[in-house]
Amino acid sequence: MFTIKTMNAISPVGLAKLPKNLFEVDADTDTPDGILVRSADLLNTTFPENLLAIARAGAGVNNIPLDRCSEQGIVVFNTPGANANAVAELVMGMLIAGSRNVPAAAQWAQTLAGDPALSKSVEKGKKQFVGNEIQGKTLGVIGLGAIGSRVANRAIAMGMEVYGYDPYISIDAAWNLSSQVHHCVNLNDMLPLCDYLTIHVPYLPTTRGTINAQTLALCKDGVKVLNYARGELVNNEAILEALETGKVAAYMTDFPCEELLGKPGVLCTPHLGASTPEAEDNCAVMAAQELSDYLKNGNITHS
Ligand code: MLT
């Protein structure tokens, strides 16, 4: 019998992949054989000696101390691609919402309740919140994995001209990428072409601050930047300065922080990328299967 500790609420659809005759799921155990985790921060957690594996129901593993796991012989799994559709759909939603001033306009419209001159106020709002169309605009995608490729394909379907750059993989290895995506070998060549820039790389020491004062200086004036990957990939100070000068027209991010909140041009959501029941089920199923396959058979997939 293997004991599995859940460190976050894990979808029951995933837990059902752990047969009860072989696995006992217990959120309170101190001696698990395996851990199932979503976003809980394990960086300072002491692991028991018998722990064999940790499975993250999500793509990023920056909440797990990988070096310490290697030293202790603990195998770490993640679920690449399992929530990619949810993230890509949010990115497309925010691309359009930010371009058409939807959040600000919707918030403003709420204040019209009880307005005796409602139709006049609506006319005023119609002028105040004029937006831009995305069809015919250029989008630069940094990172062409499961999420970046989906974003690129969806943007092409909506009539955008899409450029793609990946620091690690060749264009041929990109996930199901449309042949209409223009491949850029260097990031610096892509930046001046983009009306919109979106980043989809993992957070690693080498990708920290990929979008910074130098890279922003190469962008078009008025570029709109989207970050639904990790907050650390973008230097907030540089973004705020660029928003002030007009170099950046809008920053849409899933990673709110004190520096950004309430700043003009910043549109924050509370890490909603993978927050759909569909994505939670997909991630939990993949993570539970990886854990079960390793503990039962010693097989390693997606680690
Ligand atoms: C991921 O790394 O896949 C997401 O950040 C998962 C999450 O929202 O928990």
Boltz pocket constraint, residues with backbone or C-beta under 6 A from the ligand:
constraints:
  - pocket:
      binder: B
      contacts: [[A, 38], [A, 39], [A, 57], [A, 58], [A, 59], [A, 60], [A, 61], [A, 83], [A, 229], [A, 271], [A, 273], [A, 274], [A, 275]]
      max_distance: 6.0
